[in-house]
Amino acid sequence: MQEYETTDGELEEISRNYFAECSETQDVYYFGEEVDIYDDGEIVSHEGAWRAGQNEAQPGIIFPGGAFILGARYYQEIAPDVALDRAEHTGSDLDFSVPAGDYSSCVEITETTSLEKHEESIKYYCHGVGLVFDDDLELVLIFE
């Protein structure tokens, strides 16, 4: 999955995330991301990049398969000193609207990290679509 972040029409970040689904459990594992940070159209950093198997990083679970259990917690990113995101299931069976459409059967996941104390990120995932909202980022278009 590739994500683009812009501010006032200016590209700020492109990240390429590496996921794989376990056919037995339907858990979706997160194996890392490549990150390009931009300033005035030029790449200035790769801060936040990590890959499982390098520098003690391990795969995390981006989304567990099976039942969505409120209160469940797990690590999404396990890359010491780079990315240590932890997720908690905080809402289920929600309706959600973004520019790409209106969705039902959505879930809310709250993320925290020990690398940034007191910070949290709220994300919404919807059945058949995936991630539709990430703090102030919204899904605007789906390519099929």
TIMAR-667880 format. One line per 2 residues: number of its first residue (from 1); their letters; for each residue x, y, z of N, C-alpha, C, O, CB. Coordinates in steps of 0.001 Angstrom, whole numbers. Each point is the difference from the previous one (the first is absolute). Glycine has a CB too. Layout:
# TIMAR-667880
NUM = a = X Y Z X Y Z X Y Z X Y Z X Y Z | ...
***
This chain:
# TIMAR-667880
1 = mq = 842 -1159 0 -842 1159 0 895 1233 0 1006 50 708 -2863 -1291 502 | 1486 2218 -1998 764 1232 -72 -874 1161 468 -1148 132 -424 2545 -1048 -1481
3 = ey = -844 1756 2783 -727 1145 533 720 1284 -378 1230 63 -1 -2102 -1454 1911 | 82 2421 -2232 530 1327 -298 -570 976 1019 -1208 11 237 1429 -546 -2719
5 = et = 627 1349 3084 -460 1037 921 395 1352 -573 1146 213 -393 -943 -1766 2401 | -1179 2471 -2049 247 1347 -501 -510 1021 1007 -870 -295 820 706 -516 -3204
7 = td = 715 2003 2309 -480 1146 764 -105 1170 -956 988 396 -619 61 -1233 2783 | -2251 1392 -2286 -255 1115 -923 483 -324 -1415 549 858 -693 -344 744 2614
9 = ge = -417 -2856 -2339 361 -415 -1348 1461 -362 -197 384 -435 -1085 -2192 1864 345 | 2631 -1260 1767 1424 -330 -82 243 -1403 559 -441 -322 1103 1050 2771 -893
11 = le = 99 -3278 -983 331 -1350 439 921 61 1210 1029 675 -28 -1291 -1537 -2322 | -117 145 3429 825 -50 1204 624 -1375 226 1126 -112 485 -2576 1874 494
13 = ei = 687 -2827 -1344 502 -1338 277 -639 -1014 -934 -1184 82 -329 1561 550 2721 | 443 -1593 -2811 -497 -1200 -669 520 -1177 812 1196 -100 275 -1254 1199 -2611
15 = sr = -853 -1986 2715 427 -1214 691 -566 -1217 -712 -1158 -23 -417 1279 1259 2610 | 734 -2250 -2319 -375 -1258 -615 44 -1060 1094 1058 -291 559 -159 987 -2858
17 = ny = -2065 -1267 2594 -147 -940 1110 -66 -1430 -530 -582 -261 -1053 -616 2018 2413 | 1810 -2683 -608 65 -1395 -411 -842 -873 933 303 -141 1185 1999 528 -2139
19 = fa = -3367 -969 390 -932 -826 752 -98 -1392 -618 276 -187 -1185 -1560 2241 1855 | 886 -3024 148 -294 -1346 -482 -1084 -595 888 -4 207 1214 2372 -513 -2107
21 = ec = -3294 -439 277 -1084 -624 748 280 -1490 177 383 -683 -949 -2014 2391 58 | 1438 -2203 2106 129 -1419 291 -1276 -696 -465 -1092 362 439 2629 86 1551
23 = se = -1417 -1430 -2862 -1189 -675 -542 -736 -815 1066 -1206 -215 -124 2342 117 -2100 | -438 -360 3267 -647 -792 1040 -759 844 1018 -1102 -370 404 2885 -1305 -712
25 = tq = -1211 2806 729 -597 800 1074 -651 1287 -503 -779 617 726 2482 -1563 804 | -1401 1355 -2741 -411 1279 -585 622 1200 718 -421 1132 -237 -1715 -2213 -449
27 = dv = 3131 862 1561 759 1108 572 747 697 -1132 508 -655 -910 -265 -540 3153 | -176 2528 -2186 769 765 -984 1244 514 705 -81 795 936 -2008 -122 -2256
29 = yy = 3246 -1143 854 1277 349 606 615 1204 -700 -198 226 -1193 545 -2621 1844 | 403 3158 134 667 1213 -483 1500 -250 52 565 -229 1070 -2464 1747 -267
31 = fg = 2544 -1471 -1976 1414 -329 -101 902 1213 -178 1213 -152 -144 -1906 -1996 -811 | 124 3347 963 838 1188 -83 -519 1014 -994 -1036 -184 -639 2953 -1214 1269
33 = ee = -1151 2485 -737 -373 1042 -947 1222 768 -464 948 214 755 -3185 -32 331 | 2193 227 -2335 970 936 -556 -642 1374 113 -1191 151 -271 2224 -1880 -1346
35 = vd = -259 2728 2014 -548 1333 205 861 1030 -714 1224 -6 133 -2185 -698 2082 | 321 1586 -2970 670 1150 -610 -661 1255 557 -1196 218 -194 1775 -1515 -1944
37 = iy = 209 2124 2833 -474 1271 542 463 1095 -961 1166 44 -393 -1090 -889 2827 | -1013 1732 -2810 291 1041 -991 -6 1399 610 -722 277 958 -281 -1742 -2703
39 = dd = 1819 2331 1169 -11 1431 299 273 720 -1318 1038 -210 -627 -241 -125 3059 | -1727 1176 -2840 100 726 -1281 230 -949 -1175 781 297 -904 127 1679 2140
41 = ge = -1600 -3125 -1215 61 -940 -1112 1214 -909 -21 144 -809 -917 -1401 2462 -315 | 2127 -1541 2214 1215 -817 70 -63 -935 1203 -496 382 1060 1818 1449 -2181
43 = iv = -821 -3060 959 87 -939 1115 1090 486 945 1146 202 -402 -1944 -2144 -1041 | 417 2127 2726 952 491 993 275 -1015 1107 938 173 778 -1725 2124 -1279
45 = sh = -27 -3358 577 160 -956 1093 -752 -1292 -312 -886 -40 -854 1140 1938 2496 | 123 -2934 -931 -711 -1283 -43 -421 -394 1414 -161 -1182 302 1473 463 -2354
47 = eg = -1488 1727 2920 -350 -223 1396 -1262 -860 120 -997 239 -681 2058 1961 1279 | -995 -3195 273 -1137 -890 224 50 -1281 -810 -837 -883 192 -472 2881 309
49 = aw = 2280 -2117 -1407 110 -1212 -811 522 -1158 850 861 179 861 -456 1218 -2924 | -943 -2579 1801 460 -1202 686 -403 -1232 -810 -905 63 -832 729 1096 3081
51 = ra = 851 -2267 -1997 -331 -1250 -665 277 -1160 951 1076 -83 592 -549 1083 -2859 | -1505 -1893 2410 163 -1174 854 1248 -767 -415 262 -188 -1188 -2757 43 1533
53 = gq = 3265 -297 659 1219 -750 -264 1240 873 -38 1115 -518 -60 -2483 -1088 -1194 | 1196 2925 1290 1142 913 4 2 807 1293 -1049 461 450 1009 -326 -2977
55 = ne = 1214 34 3123 163 825 1211 -985 -397 1115 -601 862 643 1395 1018 -2108 | -946 -3167 1678 -848 -564 1054 -1499 219 -210 -785 -277 907 2679 643 617
57 = aq = -2305 113 -2672 -1430 187 -277 -664 -1349 -259 600 -908 -575 -143 3201 -382 | -1712 -2400 1396 -789 -1206 -183 -1345 364 -624 -443 1142 118 1590 -2243 1851
59 = pg = -1799 152 -2626 -1336 292 -530 -988 259 1127 98 -588 1077 395 -827 -3080 | -1441 2296 1741 -1097 240 928 -1287 -467 -661 21 -532 -1110 1178 2506 2178
61 = ii = -2305 -1776 -392 -1308 -323 -571 -706 1321 -265 -255 763 931 110 -3014 294 | -169 2526 -2469 -710 1237 -311 -1492 -162 258 -692 956 351 2432 -380 -2069
63 = fp = -2232 -1819 1536 -1410 -258 266 -177 -1492 248 338 -812 -861 -1061 2787 -570 | 193 -2351 2606 -172 -1426 287 -1194 -586 -746 -1004 677 -221 2027 -310 2468
65 = gg = -899 -1620 -2626 -1118 -697 -633 -985 -481 1052 230 154 1200 1258 -858 -3094 | -2580 123 1438 -983 -528 948 -859 1091 598 -234 1034 -626 1786 -2881 1132
67 = af = -2021 1615 702 -918 927 670 703 1288 389 1167 -10 391 -2480 -1931 459 | 595 3049 -959 477 1302 456 -442 140 1453 -1190 163 272 1077 883 -2626
69 = il = 1050 -1108 3279 -324 5 1425 348 1363 584 1162 406 -1 -751 -2902 169 | -1433 3206 334 247 1300 617 980 -150 1157 -118 -915 815 -2182 1699 -1483
71 = ga = 3270 129 729 1008 -37 1053 1236 -804 -347 996 70 721 -2829 184 858 | 1799 -1031 -2685 1178 -778 -396 1148 957 -326 -222 1079 -551 -1245 -2955 -348
73 = ry = 2703 1472 1246 1201 807 -245 1086 -858 -633 105 -1196 273 -676 2689 1676 | 1372 -868 -2792 1097 -704 -668 957 1022 -604 -357 1163 -186 -1139 -3151 -310
75 = yq = 2713 1547 191 983 867 -647 -147 -81 -1516 -69 -1087 -572 1650 780 2512 | -1629 1471 -2577 -56 73 -1453 1404 135 -589 313 -609 -1024 -2597 1650 1170
77 = ei = 3112 -254 497 1369 218 -464 949 -321 1148 -196 442 1132 -548 1349 -2789 | 1775 -2568 1343 984 -365 1014 1386 267 -582 682 -911 -468 -2225 -860 1493
79 = ap = 1941 3036 -984 1304 420 -498 612 923 1053 -283 1198 8 -445 -1405 -2466 | 1563 -336 3345 542 790 1104 584 1339 -455 742 72 -980 -262 -2205 2152
81 = dv = -834 3192 -437 453 1377 -233 -507 611 -1306 368 1128 -327 1635 -1702 1639 | -2841 -146 -2065 -531 522 -1265 -1524 8 4 -617 1040 -228 2656 -1882 -958
83 = al = -2641 -301 1442 -1458 -133 -55 -443 -1087 980 394 -1160 -128 -429 1915 -2301 | -787 -372 3405 -499 -941 999 -1488 246 226 -434 222 1130 2711 -335 -24
85 = dr = -3047 71 -2176 -1430 277 104 -748 -1166 622 218 -1166 -332 -50 2648 -1660 | -1069 -1116 2919 -849 -986 663 -1455 379 -273 -356 1177 70 2106 -1623 1750
87 = ae = -2581 -528 -2127 -1404 243 -339 -914 -542 1084 308 -983 674 257 888 -3110 | -1722 779 2583 -1055 -479 891 -1334 163 -709 -276 1054 -572 1619 -450 2642
89 = ht = -2169 -1639 -2037 -1337 61 -602 -910 831 899 -251 -371 1146 571 -1895 -2258 | -819 3400 587 -773 923 831 -1418 257 -504 -752 699 679 2894 344 -76
91 = gs = -2542 -1566 -1746 -1369 176 -487 -318 -995 -1095 880 -396 -764 -775 2811 1347 | -1386 -2826 -660 -381 -956 -1046 -1406 290 -502 -766 733 625 2259 -2467 403
93 = dl = -1817 1133 -2191 -1313 123 -632 -389 1468 -213 -1118 412 309 445 -2584 755 | 1618 2946 -1595 -184 1435 -195 -298 328 -1453 435 -719 -900 1098 1151 2814
95 = df = -2268 642 -2152 -192 558 -1334 993 1144 -154 234 758 941 -2711 -1414 -1010 | 3064 778 -1131 1019 1026 -199 -58 522 -1429 -195 -771 -939 1656 -307 2683
97 = sv = -1293 2386 -1909 -25 634 -1322 1297 754 -247 479 737 862 -2981 -536 -742 | 3061 -393 -1305 1176 719 -476 -266 372 -1451 -981 -473 -575 2563 -759 2174
99 = pa = -736 2070 -2218 -245 371 -1396 -137 -1193 -957 -668 113 -1027 1916 1960 1508 | -625 -3210 -156 -81 -1172 -884 -1326 -745 138 -298 -861 -828 2774 654 984
101 = gd = -3293 516 880 -1290 -668 126 -489 -116 1433 656 435 946 -86 -1676 -2979 | -1744 639 2159 -622 -258 1298 126 -1487 295 -267 -835 -864 -1360 2776 588
103 = ys = 2037 -2271 1503 271 -1388 345 -666 -370 1318 -224 847 865 2396 -722 -2102 | -2485 -1421 1368 -547 -525 1247 881 -1157 455 921 -404 -709 -3290 1103 78
105 = sc = 2084 -1224 1801 784 -1097 583 1470 385 163 893 -815 -230 -2478 -826 -807 | 1824 2883 1435 1367 495 183 448 -223 1443 -821 -166 902 466 1892 -2715
107 = ve = 1677 -1726 2010 572 -136 1335 959 1156 262 586 571 -919 -819 -3088 810 | 373 2843 1390 920 1061 422 1161 -635 739 -186 -856 865 -1693 2548 -706
109 = it = 3083 -1260 -513 1210 -480 657 798 1213 461 253 922 -775 -202 -3045 -640 | 340 2112 2680 813 1079 558 1434 -494 106 270 -1049 585 -2244 2007 705
111 = et = 2895 -179 -1869 1415 -365 12 777 927 924 -265 1200 71 76 -2079 -2417 | 1146 300 3047 934 757 825 1402 -530 -268 167 -1056 -610 -1934 1483 2399
113 = ts = 2774 311 -1331 1375 -461 -126 805 471 1200 -186 1118 481 16 -1085 -2997 | 1050 -876 2992 864 379 1115 1051 1013 -435 673 588 847 -1047 -2836 178
115 = le = 527 2462 -2326 978 962 -503 -514 1439 85 793 941 -26 83 -2714 -1498 | -2182 1947 1626 -604 1325 125 -1075 -81 1088 -1175 -230 -286 1641 804 -2178
117 = kh = -46 -382 3698 -923 -94 1140 -1161 975 -170 181 1103 -515 1722 -1796 2012 | -3075 290 -1071 -1218 820 -6 -534 301 -1396 -911 816 -135 1708 175 2242
119 = ee = -268 -1615 -3133 -523 169 -1357 -864 -1215 -330 323 -1125 381 1702 2510 -1097 | -3124 -1145 2 -803 -1115 -473 -574 346 -1363 -182 1168 -345 -372 -1855 2711
121 = si = 278 -347 -3121 -546 132 -1344 -1258 -855 -81 -6 -1149 441 2309 1582 -1449 | -3373 135 440 -1257 -727 -159 -161 -369 -1468 102 857 -878 -1154 358 2848
123 = ky = 800 -2490 -2231 -180 -482 -1367 -1314 -756 -106 -454 -635 951 2948 488 -1274 | -3102 233 -877 -1232 -732 -277 248 -909 -1199 509 432 -1034 -1956 1452 1965
125 = yc = 1077 -3143 -768 81 -995 -1062 -1418 -463 -300 -792 -220 917 3136 -524 -213 | -2667 594 -1993 -1343 -407 -386 46 -1268 -832 898 -195 -818 -1644 2577 877
127 = hg = -243 -3242 167 -103 -1293 -668 58 161 -1517 -705 830 -574 -650 -1699 2497 | 2194 75 -2556 112 -8 -1455 833 1130 -581 215 49 -1211 -2395 -1126 1203
129 = vg = 2660 2004 872 769 1148 -485 1354 88 679 1021 180 -664 -3150 1024 209 | 2143 -1330 1780 1227 171 763 22 1354 673 -1039 500 432 2238 -2018 -2003
131 = lv = -21 2117 1663 184 1273 679 -699 1125 -766 286 227 -1176 1908 -1042 2103 | -3117 1524 -250 -699 1118 -646 277 1330 697 -241 1057 -584 -1537 -2650 -136
133 = fd = 2280 1565 1959 239 1237 732 1160 -196 966 67 -1003 711 -2498 1647 -919 | 3343 324 225 1179 -56 856 251 1408 524 645 808 -668 357 -2774 -629
135 = dd = -1513 2260 2497 46 1350 578 -633 1002 -951 -1225 36 -113 3312 -624 1381 | -1300 1397 -1951 -577 986 -915 143 -417 -1465 -276 798 -896 792 974 2576
137 = le = -95 -2999 -1932 120 -508 -1365 -1224 -849 -323 -392 -858 791 2924 883 -647 | -3143 217 -1325 -1191 -729 -400 213 -668 -1352 713 519 -859 -2135 1084 2161
139 = lv = 797 -2752 -1477 28 -677 -1294 -807 823 -992 -1168 301 247 1414 -2578 851 | 367 2644 -2219 -696 839 -977 -297 -734 -1309 -877 425 -753 1997 1543 1771
141 = li = -408 -3056 -1302 -167 -675 -1266 444 -1440 115 979 -306 680 -649 2457 -1891 | -1060 -3048 537 373 -1408 -46 243 -381 -1452 -861 207 -855 -483 -729 2950
143 = fe = 2525 -38 -2375 310 -503 -1330 -274 -1494 -22 453 -727 885 1297 2528 -1256 | -2485 -2267 -630 -258 -1441 -105 554 -544 -1283 -120 -1196 -266 -1923 1443 1638
***
